[in-house]
Amino acid sequence: MRVRSLPLAAAAGAALLTAGLLPATAAGTPGPALVRRSAVGAADLLAEVRDCVRVSRGEYRTDAHTRPSVPVCGTDDIVFWKADMDIDCDGRRTSRCNPTTDPWFLPDTAFRQSDGRALRSDRLPHVVVPAPSRLWDHARSGIGGGTVAAVIHDGRVRYGVVGDAGPAGVIGEASYAMAKSLGIDPDPRTGGAASGVTYILFRDARVKPIEDRSAAVSLGERLARELVADD
């Protein structure tokens, strides 16, 4: 069963890659080496979240009809969970996200973009956090609207932000755009992933304005490199 969000206001890469690109000069001698930063691979990030130190007081359901099974875990730098992915198409009405394409559609998102309008779920890659409850209050963990997130599925890593909040007892949801970027079917009715999705949120790291996709990717990649390099 699809659970709606609530309208509240490829292989592991090294952290640094030194590319031995030595272009010849006019005199035939090699020029200076060019140093490039590689993207952190899925395996690198998954290695950082193997062990769970619980942040939540209990476990979340992945859907309304399932048993609680997903804890929110954390370190000093991140919080994370491993769940499924339901598709969040809430927010601004578009040809992909509307009451016809999504029977659970809501015209608002918990967090809004800089002009005060709801987010566009078919354009902005974002994740959904559970509404605050006795299980876990995301704000107390340094998580809020615009918090940078890394989402991992099937060897792919994509970066986005926290953009919406969902039911207090359910976890595992991301926007149409986030699903599509990961190669997951983004259809709100039939899409999503049944399992195998890891969500990593970086504490106290937010993008302003929330709709700045390039800033989310840039900051996310930097924080991921720092996370892996700390070992």
LINDA-V281268 format. One record per residue. N is the residue number from 1. RES is the residue in three letters. SS is DSSP state (~ for helix, > for strand, _ for the rest). Layout:
# LINDA-V281268
N	RES	SS
N	RES	SS
This chain:
# LINDA-V281268
1	MET	_
2	ARG	_
3	VAL	_
4	ARG	_
5	SER	>
6	LEU	>
7	PRO	_
8	LEU	_
9	ALA	_
10	ALA	_
11	ALA	_
12	ALA	_
13	GLY	_
14	ALA	_
15	ALA	_
16	LEU	_
17	LEU	>
18	THR	>
19	ALA	>
20	GLY	_
21	LEU	_
22	LEU	_
23	PRO	_
24	ALA	>
25	THR	_
26	ALA	_
27	ALA	_
28	GLY	_
29	THR	_
30	PRO	>
31	GLY	_
32	PRO	_
33	ALA	_
34	LEU	>
35	VAL	>
36	ARG	>
37	ARG	_
38	SER	_
39	ALA	_
40	VAL	_
41	GLY	_
42	ALA	~
43	ALA	~
44	ASP	~
45	LEU	~
46	LEU	~
47	ALA	~
48	GLU	~
49	VAL	_
50	ARG	_
51	ASP	_
52	CYS	_
53	VAL	_
54	ARG	>
55	VAL	>
56	SER	>
57	ARG	>
58	GLY	>
59	GLU	>
60	TYR	>
61	ARG	>
62	THR	_
63	ASP	_
64	ALA	_
65	HIS	_
66	THR	_
67	ARG	_
68	PRO	_
69	SER	_
70	VAL	>
71	PRO	>
72	VAL	>
73	CYS	>
74	GLY	>
75	THR	_
76	ASP	_
77	ASP	_
78	ILE	>
79	VAL	>
80	PHE	>
81	TRP	>
82	LYS	>
83	ALA	>
84	ASP	>
85	MET	>
86	ASP	>
87	ILE	>
88	ASP	>
89	CYS	_
90	ASP	_
91	GLY	>
92	ARG	_
93	ARG	_
94	THR	_
95	SER	_
96	ARG	_
97	CYS	_
98	ASN	_
99	PRO	_
100	THR	_
101	THR	_
102	ASP	_
103	PRO	_
104	TRP	_
105	PHE	_
106	LEU	_
107	PRO	_
108	ASP	_
109	THR	_
110	ALA	_
111	PHE	_
112	ARG	>
113	GLN	_
114	SER	_
115	ASP	_
116	GLY	_
117	ARG	_
118	ALA	>
119	LEU	_
120	ARG	>
121	SER	_
122	ASP	_
123	ARG	_
124	LEU	_
125	PRO	_
126	HIS	>
127	VAL	>
128	VAL	>
129	VAL	>
130	PRO	>
131	ALA	_
132	PRO	_
133	SER	_
134	ARG	_
135	LEU	_
136	TRP	_
137	ASP	_
138	HIS	~
139	ALA	~
140	ARG	~
141	SER	~
142	GLY	_
143	ILE	_
144	GLY	_
145	GLY	_
146	GLY	_
147	THR	>
148	VAL	>
149	ALA	>
150	ALA	>
151	VAL	>
152	ILE	>
153	HIS	>
154	ASP	_
155	GLY	_
156	ARG	>
157	VAL	>
158	ARG	>
159	TYR	>
160	GLY	>
161	VAL	>
162	VAL	>
163	GLY	>
164	ASP	>
165	ALA	>
166	GLY	>
167	PRO	_
168	ALA	_
169	GLY	_
170	VAL	>
171	ILE	_
172	GLY	_
173	GLU	>
174	ALA	>
175	SER	>
176	TYR	~
177	ALA	~
178	MET	~
179	ALA	~
180	LYS	~
181	SER	~
182	LEU	_
183	GLY	_
184	ILE	_
185	ASP	_
186	PRO	_
187	ASP	_
188	PRO	_
189	ARG	_
190	THR	_
191	GLY	_
192	GLY	_
193	ALA	>
194	ALA	>
195	SER	>
196	GLY	>
197	VAL	>
198	THR	>
199	TYR	>
200	ILE	>
201	LEU	>
202	PHE	>
203	ARG	>
204	ASP	>
205	ALA	>
206	ARG	>
207	VAL	_
208	LYS	_
209	PRO	_
210	ILE	_
211	GLU	_
212	ASP	_
213	ARG	~
214	SER	~
215	ALA	~
216	ALA	~
217	VAL	~
218	SER	~
219	LEU	~
220	GLY	~
221	GLU	~
222	ARG	~
223	LEU	~
224	ALA	~
225	ARG	~
226	GLU	~
227	LEU	~
228	VAL	~
229	ALA	~
230	ASP	_
231	ASP	_
